[in-house]
């Protein structure tokens, strides 16, 4: 089947008492055929501070609330939510360039949605 999947990552602006954190997505949207791999990446700018915190990835499907799919801890362990297929959803955090990536292997129609990195 030739089903196309739309995956979008939006940028999030977070503010805390220490510094402003800006998270951006270089490629705002991608479309993949069913069975292919989708690659999403976000850059983290921390106003000069190192980002040793957690990275969260969320997905929002049409007419549904935002749901966290996984997070990456400060020691770079990936923790998937219970209903998320660990074999297909692969995430990484890179300290050297302050970025995070999410790969969705064997994309399915159910993967379509708006993805957020925070």
ZAZAMAR-842867 format. One record per residue: residue number from 1; x, y, z negated of N, C-alpha, C in turn; residue in one letter. Coordinates in Angstrom, 3 decimals. Layout:
<sites>
<site pos="NUM" n_xx="X" n_yy="Y" n_zz="Z" ca_xx="X" ca_yy="Y" ca_zz="Z" c_xx="X" c_yy="Y" c_zz="Z" code="A"/>
...
</sites>
This chain:
<sites>
<site pos="1" n_xx="0.821" n_yy="-1.187" n_zz="0.000" ca_xx="0.000" ca_yy="0.000" ca_zz="0.000" c_xx="0.857" c_yy="1.239" c_zz="0.000" code="X"/>
<site pos="2" n_xx="0.385" n_yy="2.224" n_zz="0.668" ca_xx="1.138" ca_yy="3.465" ca_zz="0.817" c_xx="0.533" c_yy="4.563" c_zz="-0.054" code="X"/>
<site pos="3" n_xx="0.549" n_yy="4.358" n_zz="-1.366" ca_xx="-0.019" ca_yy="5.317" ca_zz="-2.312" c_xx="1.072" c_yy="6.279" c_zz="-2.741" code="X"/>
<site pos="4" n_xx="0.796" n_yy="7.573" n_zz="-2.649" ca_xx="1.772" ca_yy="8.563" ca_zz="-3.096" c_xx="1.433" c_yy="9.009" c_zz="-4.509" code="X"/>
<site pos="5" n_xx="2.457" n_yy="9.209" n_zz="-5.293" ca_xx="2.310" ca_yy="9.598" ca_zz="-6.687" c_xx="2.912" c_yy="10.984" c_zz="-6.859" code="X"/>
<site pos="6" n_xx="2.192" n_yy="11.875" n_zz="-7.496" ca_xx="2.695" ca_yy="13.220" ca_zz="-7.763" c_xx="3.150" c_yy="13.288" c_zz="-9.207" code="X"/>
<site pos="7" n_xx="4.403" n_yy="13.618" n_zz="-9.402" ca_xx="4.971" ca_yy="13.781" ca_zz="-10.733" c_xx="5.483" c_yy="15.209" c_zz="-10.852" code="X"/>
<site pos="8" n_xx="5.093" n_yy="15.885" n_zz="-11.889" ca_xx="5.471" ca_yy="17.285" ca_zz="-12.061" c_xx="6.073" c_yy="17.459" c_zz="-13.446" code="X"/>
<site pos="9" n_xx="7.145" n_yy="18.219" n_zz="-13.529" ca_xx="7.702" ca_yy="18.595" ca_zz="-14.818" c_xx="7.628" c_yy="20.099" c_zz="-14.915" code="X"/>
<site pos="10" n_xx="7.059" n_yy="20.577" n_zz="-15.972" ca_xx="6.926" ca_yy="22.019" ca_zz="-16.178" c_xx="8.012" c_yy="22.481" c_zz="-17.138" code="X"/>
<site pos="11" n_xx="8.241" n_yy="23.791" n_zz="-17.163" ca_xx="9.217" ca_yy="24.305" ca_zz="-18.111" c_xx="8.507" c_yy="24.692" c_zz="-19.397" code="X"/>
<site pos="12" n_xx="9.228" n_yy="24.580" n_zz="-20.492" ca_xx="8.681" ca_yy="24.888" ca_zz="-21.807" c_xx="9.615" c_yy="25.882" c_zz="-22.470" code="X"/>
<site pos="13" n_xx="9.057" n_yy="26.919" n_zz="-23.077" ca_xx="9.859" ca_yy="27.886" ca_zz="-23.808" c_xx="9.561" c_yy="27.709" c_zz="-25.281" code="X"/>
<site pos="14" n_xx="10.572" n_yy="27.358" n_zz="-26.041" ca_xx="10.418" ca_yy="27.144" ca_zz="-27.469" c_xx="11.205" c_yy="28.207" c_zz="-28.216" code="X"/>
<site pos="15" n_xx="10.707" n_yy="28.603" n_zz="-29.343" ca_xx="11.411" ca_yy="29.592" ca_zz="-30.141" c_xx="11.455" c_yy="29.104" c_zz="-31.582" code="X"/>
<site pos="16" n_xx="12.610" n_yy="29.223" n_zz="-32.209" ca_xx="12.697" ca_yy="28.912" ca_zz="-33.628" c_xx="13.450" c_yy="30.038" c_zz="-34.316" code="X"/>
<site pos="17" n_xx="13.715" n_yy="29.886" n_zz="-35.603" ca_xx="14.343" ca_yy="30.965" ca_zz="-36.344" c_xx="15.827" c_yy="31.102" c_zz="-36.035" code="X"/>
<site pos="18" n_xx="16.468" n_yy="30.069" n_zz="-35.492" ca_xx="17.902" ca_yy="30.118" ca_zz="-35.227" c_xx="18.224" c_yy="30.696" c_zz="-33.857" code="X"/>
<site pos="19" n_xx="17.508" n_yy="30.257" n_zz="-32.834" ca_xx="17.830" ca_yy="30.690" ca_zz="-31.472" c_xx="16.676" c_yy="30.351" c_zz="-30.549" code="X"/>
<site pos="20" n_xx="16.642" n_yy="31.031" n_zz="-29.423" ca_xx="15.667" ca_yy="30.682" ca_zz="-28.399" c_xx="16.184" c_yy="29.478" c_zz="-27.625" code="X"/>
<site pos="21" n_xx="15.285" n_yy="28.570" n_zz="-27.316" ca_xx="15.623" ca_yy="27.392" ca_zz="-26.528" c_xx="14.768" c_yy="27.437" c_zz="-25.273" code="X"/>
<site pos="22" n_xx="15.416" n_yy="27.380" n_zz="-24.127" ca_xx="14.705" ca_yy="27.400" ca_zz="-22.855" c_xx="14.948" c_yy="26.075" c_zz="-22.150" code="X"/>
<site pos="23" n_xx="13.865" n_yy="25.390" n_zz="-21.798" ca_xx="13.958" ca_yy="24.114" ca_zz="-21.098" c_xx="13.355" c_yy="24.302" c_zz="-19.718" code="X"/>
<site pos="24" n_xx="14.133" n_yy="23.988" n_zz="-18.676" ca_xx="13.642" ca_yy="24.186" ca_zz="-17.316" c_xx="13.831" c_yy="22.929" c_zz="-16.480" code="X"/>
<site pos="25" n_xx="13.022" n_yy="22.831" n_zz="-15.455" ca_xx="13.091" ca_yy="21.731" ca_zz="-14.496" c_xx="13.558" c_yy="22.302" c_zz="-13.165" code="X"/>
<site pos="26" n_xx="14.657" n_yy="21.789" n_zz="-12.622" ca_xx="15.208" ca_yy="22.315" ca_zz="-11.379" c_xx="14.323" c_yy="22.005" c_zz="-10.178" code="X"/>
<site pos="27" n_xx="13.760" n_yy="20.823" n_zz="-10.125" ca_xx="12.846" ca_yy="20.446" ca_zz="-9.042" c_xx="11.450" c_yy="20.392" c_zz="-9.658" code="X"/>
<site pos="28" n_xx="10.571" n_yy="21.350" n_zz="-9.324" ca_xx="9.291" ca_yy="21.451" ca_zz="-10.028" c_xx="8.308" c_yy="20.313" c_zz="-9.780" code="X"/>
<site pos="29" n_xx="8.374" n_yy="19.648" n_zz="-8.627" ca_xx="7.451" ca_yy="18.530" ca_zz="-8.402" c_xx="8.043" c_yy="17.547" c_zz="-7.401" code="X"/>
<site pos="30" n_xx="7.635" n_yy="16.300" n_zz="-7.538" ca_xx="8.067" ca_yy="15.259" ca_zz="-6.608" c_xx="6.878" c_yy="14.359" c_zz="-6.302" code="X"/>
<site pos="31" n_xx="6.925" n_yy="13.744" n_zz="-5.154" ca_xx="5.916" ca_yy="12.765" ca_zz="-4.763" c_xx="6.649" c_yy="11.492" c_zz="-4.373" code="X"/>
<site pos="32" n_xx="6.227" n_yy="10.372" n_zz="-4.913" ca_xx="6.872" ca_yy="9.085" ca_zz="-4.631" c_xx="5.835" c_yy="8.069" c_zz="-4.187" code="X"/>
<site pos="33" n_xx="6.260" n_yy="7.184" n_zz="-3.318" ca_xx="5.397" ca_yy="6.077" ca_zz="-2.911" c_xx="5.401" c_yy="5.024" c_zz="-4.005" code="X"/>
<site pos="34" n_xx="4.310" n_yy="4.312" n_zz="-4.101" ca_xx="4.183" ca_yy="3.245" ca_zz="-5.075" c_xx="5.329" c_yy="2.255" c_zz="-4.891" code="X"/>
<site pos="35" n_xx="5.957" n_yy="1.859" n_zz="-6.005" ca_xx="7.058" ca_yy="0.905" ca_zz="-5.964" c_xx="8.432" c_yy="1.542" c_zz="-5.972" code="X"/>
<site pos="36" n_xx="8.524" n_yy="2.836" n_zz="-5.647" ca_xx="9.810" ca_yy="3.537" ca_zz="-5.657" c_xx="10.146" c_yy="4.020" c_zz="-7.065" code="X"/>
<site pos="37" n_xx="11.328" n_yy="4.639" n_zz="-7.215" ca_xx="11.758" ca_yy="5.190" ca_zz="-8.495" c_xx="11.655" c_yy="6.704" c_zz="-8.460" code="X"/>
<site pos="38" n_xx="11.072" n_yy="7.269" n_zz="-9.506" ca_xx="10.978" ca_yy="8.725" ca_zz="-9.653" c_xx="12.046" c_yy="9.181" c_zz="-10.642" code="X"/>
<site pos="39" n_xx="12.704" n_yy="10.307" n_zz="-10.347" ca_xx="13.751" ca_yy="10.845" ca_zz="-11.211" c_xx="13.388" c_yy="12.282" c_zz="-11.572" code="X"/>
<site pos="40" n_xx="13.259" n_yy="12.554" n_zz="-12.870" ca_xx="12.938" ca_yy="13.883" ca_zz="-13.379" c_xx="14.063" c_yy="14.322" c_zz="-14.301" code="X"/>
<site pos="41" n_xx="14.412" n_yy="15.596" n_zz="-14.258" ca_xx="15.504" ca_yy="16.091" ca_zz="-15.094" c_xx="15.172" c_yy="17.476" c_zz="-15.605" code="X"/>
<site pos="42" n_xx="15.552" n_yy="17.742" n_zz="-16.854" ca_xx="15.377" ca_yy="19.087" ca_zz="-17.396" c_xx="16.695" c_yy="19.571" c_zz="-17.992" code="X"/>
<site pos="43" n_xx="16.936" n_yy="20.876" n_zz="-17.871" ca_xx="18.116" ca_yy="21.543" ca_zz="-18.427" c_xx="17.692" c_yy="22.263" c_zz="-19.693" code="X"/>
<site pos="44" n_xx="18.560" n_yy="22.254" n_zz="-20.689" ca_xx="18.264" ca_yy="22.859" ca_zz="-21.977" c_xx="19.260" c_yy="23.983" c_zz="-22.221" code="X"/>
<site pos="45" n_xx="18.759" n_yy="25.194" n_zz="-22.401" ca_xx="19.622" ca_yy="26.334" ca_zz="-22.732" c_xx="19.296" c_yy="26.753" c_zz="-24.159" code="X"/>
<site pos="46" n_xx="20.342" n_yy="26.822" n_zz="-24.994" ca_xx="20.116" ca_yy="27.016" ca_zz="-26.424" c_xx="20.680" c_yy="28.318" c_zz="-26.969" code="X"/>
<site pos="47" n_xx="20.973" n_yy="29.269" n_zz="-26.141" ca_xx="21.497" ca_yy="30.536" ca_zz="-26.637" c_xx="22.826" c_yy="30.392" c_zz="-27.345" code="X"/>
<site pos="48" n_xx="23.671" n_yy="29.470" n_zz="-26.867" ca_xx="25.009" ca_yy="29.312" ca_zz="-27.431" c_xx="25.131" c_yy="28.223" c_zz="-28.476" code="X"/>
<site pos="49" n_xx="24.030" n_yy="27.741" n_zz="-29.018" ca_xx="24.103" ca_yy="26.682" ca_zz="-30.018" c_xx="24.063" c_yy="25.322" c_zz="-29.338" code="X"/>
<site pos="50" n_xx="24.727" n_yy="24.333" n_zz="-29.941" ca_xx="24.633" ca_yy="22.962" ca_zz="-29.419" c_xx="23.256" c_yy="22.410" c_zz="-29.749" code="X"/>
<site pos="51" n_xx="22.700" n_yy="21.658" n_zz="-28.827" ca_xx="21.408" ca_yy="21.027" ca_zz="-29.065" c_xx="21.640" c_yy="19.612" c_zz="-29.565" code="X"/>
<site pos="52" n_xx="21.549" n_yy="19.427" n_zz="-30.881" ca_xx="21.717" ca_yy="18.102" ca_zz="-31.470" c_xx="20.378" c_yy="17.503" c_zz="-31.874" code="X"/>
<site pos="53" n_xx="19.290" n_yy="18.121" n_zz="-31.431" ca_xx="17.967" ca_yy="17.678" ca_zz="-31.832" c_xx="17.392" c_yy="16.618" c_zz="-30.926" code="X"/>
<site pos="54" n_xx="16.118" n_yy="16.424" n_zz="-31.093" ca_xx="15.373" ca_yy="15.422" ca_zz="-30.342" c_xx="14.873" c_yy="16.007" c_zz="-29.029" code="X"/>
<site pos="55" n_xx="14.744" n_yy="15.149" n_zz="-28.022" ca_xx="14.121" ca_yy="15.499" ca_zz="-26.746" c_xx="12.867" c_yy="14.638" c_zz="-26.631" code="X"/>
<site pos="56" n_xx="11.744" n_yy="15.264" n_zz="-26.331" ca_xx="10.475" ca_yy="14.554" ca_zz="-26.185" c_xx="10.018" c_yy="14.644" c_zz="-24.740" code="X"/>
<site pos="57" n_xx="9.491" n_yy="13.556" n_zz="-24.204" ca_xx="8.875" ca_yy="13.536" ca_zz="-22.877" c_xx="7.394" c_yy="13.235" c_zz="-23.045" code="X"/>
<site pos="58" n_xx="6.567" n_yy="14.056" n_zz="-22.401" ca_xx="5.111" ca_yy="13.935" ca_zz="-22.477" c_xx="4.540" c_yy="13.766" c_zz="-21.075" code="X"/>
<site pos="59" n_xx="3.350" n_yy="13.180" n_zz="-21.015" ca_xx="2.620" ca_yy="13.085" ca_zz="-19.748" c_xx="1.182" c_yy="13.524" c_zz="-19.996" code="X"/>
<site pos="60" n_xx="0.652" n_yy="14.290" n_zz="-19.040" ca_xx="-0.758" ca_yy="14.661" ca_zz="-19.094" c_xx="-1.426" c_yy="14.237" c_zz="-17.799" code="X"/>
<site pos="61" n_xx="-2.447" n_yy="13.397" n_zz="-17.928" ca_xx="-3.226" ca_yy="12.963" ca_zz="-16.773" c_xx="-4.418" c_yy="13.904" c_zz="-16.623" code="X"/>
<site pos="62" n_xx="-4.982" n_yy="14.007" n_zz="-15.423" ca_xx="-6.118" ca_yy="14.911" ca_zz="-15.211" c_xx="-7.249" c_yy="14.659" c_zz="-16.218" code="X"/>
<site pos="63" n_xx="-7.750" n_yy="15.746" n_zz="-16.790" ca_xx="-8.871" ca_yy="15.701" ca_zz="-17.745" c_xx="-8.569" c_yy="14.883" c_zz="-18.997" code="X"/>
<site pos="64" n_xx="-7.295" n_yy="14.761" n_zz="-19.351" ca_xx="-6.910" ca_yy="14.041" ca_zz="-20.563" c_xx="-5.948" c_yy="14.901" c_zz="-21.373" code="X"/>
<site pos="65" n_xx="-5.863" n_yy="14.651" n_zz="-22.683" ca_xx="-4.921" ca_yy="15.422" ca_zz="-23.502" c_xx="-3.472" c_yy="15.015" c_zz="-23.215" code="X"/>
<site pos="66" n_xx="-2.566" n_yy="15.866" n_zz="-23.599" ca_xx="-1.137" ca_yy="15.608" ca_zz="-23.495" c_xx="-0.776" c_yy="14.456" c_zz="-24.428" code="X"/>
<site pos="67" n_xx="0.022" n_yy="13.479" n_zz="-23.935" ca_xx="0.453" ca_yy="12.351" ca_zz="-24.762" c_xx="1.959" c_yy="12.185" c_zz="-24.658" code="X"/>
<site pos="68" n_xx="2.610" n_yy="12.008" n_zz="-25.815" ca_xx="4.044" ca_yy="11.729" ca_zz="-25.788" c_xx="4.247" c_yy="10.309" c_zz="-25.279" code="X"/>
<site pos="69" n_xx="5.215" n_yy="10.151" n_zz="-24.357" ca_xx="5.510" ca_yy="8.810" ca_zz="-23.855" c_xx="6.771" c_yy="8.234" c_zz="-24.490" code="X"/>
<site pos="70" n_xx="7.708" n_yy="9.123" n_zz="-24.858" ca_xx="8.928" ca_yy="8.665" ca_zz="-25.520" c_xx="9.674" c_yy="9.861" c_zz="-26.082" code="X"/>
<site pos="71" n_xx="10.668" n_yy="9.573" n_zz="-26.929" ca_xx="11.577" ca_yy="10.625" ca_zz="-27.376" c_xx="12.978" c_yy="10.057" c_zz="-27.490" code="X"/>
<site pos="72" n_xx="13.946" n_yy="10.969" n_zz="-27.446" ca_xx="15.356" ca_yy="10.608" ca_zz="-27.586" c_xx="15.838" c_yy="11.256" c_zz="-28.872" code="X"/>
<site pos="73" n_xx="16.342" n_yy="10.458" n_zz="-29.800" ca_xx="16.770" ca_yy="10.973" ca_zz="-31.096" c_xx="18.106" c_yy="11.701" c_zz="-30.987" code="X"/>
<site pos="74" n_xx="18.510" n_yy="12.330" n_zz="-32.085" ca_xx="19.764" ca_yy="13.090" ca_zz="-32.090" c_xx="20.974" c_yy="12.201" c_zz="-31.806" code="X"/>
<site pos="75" n_xx="20.895" n_yy="10.906" n_zz="-32.127" ca_xx="22.004" ca_yy="9.994" ca_zz="-31.808" c_xx="21.777" c_yy="9.261" c_zz="-30.486" code="X"/>
<site pos="76" n_xx="20.860" n_yy="9.795" n_zz="-29.656" ca_xx="20.598" ca_yy="9.356" ca_zz="-28.283" c_xx="19.881" c_yy="8.008" c_zz="-28.169" code="X"/>
<site pos="77" n_xx="19.257" n_yy="7.536" n_zz="-29.250" ca_xx="18.398" ca_yy="6.352" ca_zz="-29.159" c_xx="17.078" c_yy="6.749" c_zz="-28.513" code="X"/>
<site pos="78" n_xx="16.590" n_yy="5.925" n_zz="-27.596" ca_xx="15.314" ca_yy="6.182" ca_zz="-26.927" c_xx="14.228" c_yy="5.371" c_zz="-27.631" code="X"/>
<site pos="79" n_xx="13.153" n_yy="6.061" n_zz="-28.043" ca_xx="12.030" ca_yy="5.415" ca_zz="-28.723" c_xx="10.787" c_yy="5.615" c_zz="-27.870" code="X"/>
<site pos="80" n_xx="10.238" n_yy="4.520" n_zz="-27.342" ca_xx="9.044" ca_yy="4.561" ca_zz="-26.491" c_xx="7.784" c_yy="4.465" c_zz="-27.343" code="X"/>
<site pos="81" n_xx="6.739" n_yy="5.141" n_zz="-26.924" ca_xx="5.435" ca_yy="4.955" ca_zz="-27.559" c_xx="4.952" c_yy="3.541" c_zz="-27.237" code="X"/>
<site pos="82" n_xx="4.063" n_yy="3.024" n_zz="-28.064" ca_xx="3.673" ca_yy="1.615" ca_zz="-27.999" c_xx="3.147" c_yy="1.191" c_zz="-26.629" code="X"/>
<site pos="83" n_xx="2.354" n_yy="2.028" n_zz="-25.975" ca_xx="1.734" ca_yy="1.632" ca_zz="-24.702" c_xx="2.622" c_yy="1.869" c_zz="-23.480" code="X"/>
<site pos="84" n_xx="3.849" n_yy="2.355" n_zz="-23.685" ca_xx="4.749" ca_yy="2.695" ca_zz="-22.576" c_xx="5.675" c_yy="1.515" c_zz="-22.269" code="X"/>
<site pos="85" n_xx="5.781" n_yy="1.165" n_zz="-21.011" ca_xx="6.612" ca_yy="0.054" ca_zz="-20.550" c_xx="8.090" c_yy="0.453" c_zz="-20.605" code="X"/>
<site pos="86" n_xx="8.821" n_yy="-0.114" n_zz="-21.560" ca_xx="10.240" ca_yy="0.216" ca_zz="-21.749" c_xx="11.092" c_yy="-0.185" c_zz="-20.553" code="X"/>
<site pos="87" n_xx="10.657" n_yy="-1.183" n_zz="-19.810" ca_xx="11.403" ca_yy="-1.636" ca_zz="-18.632" c_xx="11.337" c_yy="-0.604" c_zz="-17.505" code="X"/>
<site pos="88" n_xx="10.233" n_yy="0.119" n_zz="-17.409" ca_xx="10.047" ca_yy="1.050" ca_zz="-16.294" c_xx="10.404" c_yy="2.493" c_zz="-16.645" code="X"/>
<site pos="89" n_xx="10.247" n_yy="2.894" n_zz="-17.894" ca_xx="10.529" ca_yy="4.274" ca_zz="-18.301" c_xx="11.888" c_yy="4.334" c_zz="-18.993" code="X"/>
<site pos="90" n_xx="12.840" n_yy="4.952" n_zz="-18.330" ca_xx="14.224" ca_yy="5.033" ca_zz="-18.814" c_xx="14.583" c_yy="6.506" c_zz="-19.013" code="X"/>
<site pos="91" n_xx="15.041" n_yy="6.855" n_zz="-20.203" ca_xx="15.381" ca_yy="8.256" ca_zz="-20.492" c_xx="16.793" c_yy="8.354" c_zz="-21.041" code="X"/>
<site pos="92" n_xx="17.412" n_yy="9.497" n_zz="-20.761" ca_xx="18.769" ca_yy="9.773" ca_zz="-21.251" c_xx="18.877" c_yy="11.226" c_zz="-21.669" code="X"/>
<site pos="93" n_xx="19.799" n_yy="11.473" n_zz="-22.591" ca_xx="20.150" ca_yy="12.841" ca_zz="-22.987" c_xx="21.657" c_yy="12.959" c_zz="-22.841" code="X"/>
<site pos="94" n_xx="22.109" n_yy="14.018" n_zz="-22.185" ca_xx="23.541" ca_yy="14.233" ca_zz="-21.999" c_xx="23.952" c_yy="15.494" c_zz="-22.746" code="X"/>
<site pos="95" n_xx="24.796" n_yy="15.318" n_zz="-23.744" ca_xx="25.270" ca_yy="16.454" ca_zz="-24.540" c_xx="26.181" c_yy="17.371" c_zz="-23.734" code="X"/>
<site pos="96" n_xx="26.978" n_yy="16.797" n_zz="-22.818" ca_xx="27.997" ca_yy="17.601" ca_zz="-22.139" c_xx="27.411" c_yy="18.734" c_zz="-21.307" code="X"/>
<site pos="97" n_xx="26.255" n_yy="18.487" n_zz="-20.664" ca_xx="25.647" ca_yy="19.561" ca_zz="-19.874" c_xx="24.253" c_yy="19.925" c_zz="-20.380" code="X"/>
<site pos="98" n_xx="23.932" n_yy="19.475" n_zz="-21.586" ca_xx="22.648" ca_yy="19.771" ca_zz="-22.220" c_xx="21.475" c_yy="19.528" c_zz="-21.278" code="X"/>
<site pos="99" n_xx="21.326" n_yy="18.280" n_zz="-20.875" ca_xx="20.220" ca_yy="17.931" ca_zz="-19.991" c_xx="19.616" c_yy="16.597" c_zz="-20.428" code="X"/>
<site pos="100" n_xx="18.417" n_yy="16.343" n_zz="-19.935" ca_xx="17.747" ca_yy="15.077" ca_zz="-20.185" c_xx="17.122" c_yy="14.610" c_zz="-18.882" code="X"/>
<site pos="101" n_xx="17.115" n_yy="13.304" n_zz="-18.676" ca_xx="16.511" ca_yy="12.762" ca_zz="-17.460" c_xx="15.529" c_yy="11.656" c_zz="-17.823" code="X"/>
<site pos="102" n_xx="14.547" n_yy="11.501" n_zz="-16.955" ca_xx="13.557" ca_yy="10.442" ca_zz="-17.086" c_xx="13.441" c_yy="9.753" c_zz="-15.738" code="X"/>
<site pos="103" n_xx="13.658" n_yy="8.441" n_zz="-15.727" ca_xx="13.461" ca_yy="7.631" ca_zz="-14.518" c_xx="12.239" c_yy="6.755" c_zz="-14.748" code="X"/>
<site pos="104" n_xx="11.388" n_yy="6.733" n_zz="-13.732" ca_xx="10.229" ca_yy="5.845" ca_zz="-13.768" c_xx="10.426" c_yy="4.849" c_zz="-12.631" code="X"/>
<site pos="105" n_xx="10.740" n_yy="3.621" n_zz="-12.996" ca_xx="10.996" ca_yy="2.569" ca_zz="-12.013" c_xx="9.677" c_yy="1.948" c_zz="-11.557" code="X"/>
<site pos="106" n_xx="9.647" n_yy="1.520" n_zz="-10.302" ca_xx="8.465" ca_yy="0.853" ca_zz="-9.744" c_xx="7.196" c_yy="1.669" c_zz="-10.017" code="X"/>
<site pos="107" n_xx="7.200" n_yy="2.901" n_zz="-9.519" ca_xx="6.100" ca_yy="3.840" ca_zz="-9.747" c_xx="4.760" c_yy="3.213" c_zz="-9.374" code="X"/>
<site pos="108" n_xx="3.782" n_yy="3.428" n_zz="-10.245" ca_xx="2.411" ca_yy="2.951" ca_zz="-10.036" c_xx="1.469" c_yy="4.147" c_zz="-9.969" code="X"/>
<site pos="109" n_xx="0.292" n_yy="3.922" n_zz="-9.462" ca_xx="-0.703" ca_yy="4.991" ca_zz="-9.386" c_xx="-1.003" c_yy="5.561" c_zz="-10.775" code="X"/>
<site pos="110" n_xx="-0.971" n_yy="4.719" n_zz="-11.802" ca_xx="-1.253" ca_yy="5.151" ca_zz="-13.174" c_xx="-0.190" c_yy="6.104" c_zz="-13.727" code="X"/>
<site pos="111" n_xx="0.971" n_yy="6.223" n_zz="-13.068" ca_xx="2.037" ca_yy="7.114" ca_zz="-13.529" c_xx="1.811" c_yy="8.567" c_zz="-13.116" code="X"/>
<site pos="112" n_xx="0.868" n_yy="8.804" n_zz="-12.225" ca_xx="0.636" ca_yy="10.164" ca_zz="-11.730" c_xx="0.235" c_yy="11.079" c_zz="-12.881" code="X"/>
<site pos="113" n_xx="0.760" n_yy="12.301" n_zz="-12.869" ca_xx="0.397" ca_yy="13.257" ca_zz="-13.902" c_xx="1.395" c_yy="14.381" c_zz="-14.000" code="X"/>
<site pos="114" n_xx="1.204" n_yy="15.200" n_zz="-15.010" ca_xx="2.059" ca_yy="16.336" ca_zz="-15.306" c_xx="2.986" c_yy="15.920" c_zz="-16.437" code="X"/>
<site pos="115" n_xx="4.295" n_yy="15.968" n_zz="-16.210" ca_xx="5.280" ca_yy="15.542" ca_zz="-17.193" c_xx="5.956" c_yy="16.758" c_zz="-17.809" code="X"/>
<site pos="116" n_xx="6.161" n_yy="16.704" n_zz="-19.126" ca_xx="6.800" ca_yy="17.790" ca_zz="-19.864" c_xx="7.996" c_yy="17.256" c_zz="-20.632" code="X"/>
<site pos="117" n_xx="9.030" n_yy="18.049" n_zz="-20.679" ca_xx="10.212" ca_yy="17.776" ca_zz="-21.490" c_xx="10.248" c_yy="18.873" c_zz="-22.551" code="X"/>
<site pos="118" n_xx="10.409" n_yy="18.515" n_zz="-23.810" ca_xx="10.429" ca_yy="19.525" ca_zz="-24.883" c_xx="11.397" c_yy="19.118" c_zz="-25.983" code="X"/>
</sites>
